Amino acid sequence: MTENSQLLAPQRRALILERVRQYGGVRVNELTREFGVSDMTIRRDLDALAGQGLVDKVHGGAVSAEETRILEPGFEAKLAWELAAKEAIAAAAAELVRPGAVVALGAGTTTYAVAKALVKVERLTIVTNSIRIAEVFEQVGDHQRIPPTVMLTGGIRTPSDALVGPLADQAIRALHVDILFLGCHGLTAEAGLTSPNLGEAATNRAFVRSAAQVVAVVDHTKWNVVGLSTFATLDEVDCLITDRAVPESEAAAERVGRVVVAEGTRRAP
């Protein structure tokens, strides 16, 4: 039994709220381990905090109750969210990449999963505005006969560990990449791919303009969510890889070039 398991409900909820404010979000399974209580107890705590308008409940946890379209949880907070979905999406994404390709990866936890799925593909040139993603390829370079070439843009670091701003945008605009993988905060038919961070949206737009093929990697929790700024319309997306059959947004699916459901079912263009 942990010391935290002896806390009264108001004390535990105060600590949960502190975690949300510090990290941008929390997961139910992490809280059950930290406080030594059941899933049901944590879910009641989150219900209580949500009822006070202090957090917003999401699948598997909760996030800050700030306006959703401007909310930007940190990289660590998002890393474990929908992990199985991200890994399935990443495996499908890796099938699109051939040895010797020039691959751009926008910052984010889903593209981070794609990066880890690409480490076995040789002779890649990687362009990214994510320090985390650059480190993935640097760590595997010594184990490949022909290691990847990694280009990391400069820029200002955001809470989601993206490098953005004029330096990043200028570097990206000077390049031509074969295939681009981008995640997003939200996706709708009307708004397209969106981000809560204006700088990150601008840098993503530079990526889109530099890519011969644009691939959006988006788990089902991003459908019908709108962030502050659009960085790509769905007409600009050549392929959308998701983890479930598209729910209510069939109109959105019709506007992209191709939809791939990572569980194995493919929808022809």
Secondary structure, DSSP 8 states (H G I E B T S, - for coil): --GGGG--HHHHHHHHHHHHHHHSEEEHHHHHHHHT--HHHHHHHHHHHHHTTSEEEETTEEEE-S-GGG----HHHHHTTTHHHHHHHHHHHHTT--TT-EEEE-SSHHHHHHHHHTTTS-S-EEEESBHHHHHHHHHHGGGSSS--EEEE---EE-TTSBEESHHHHHHHHT--BSEEEE--SEEETTTEEEES-HHHHHHHHHHHHHBSSEEEE--GGGBT---SEEEE-GGG-SEEEESS---S-HHHHHHSS-EEETTS-EE--
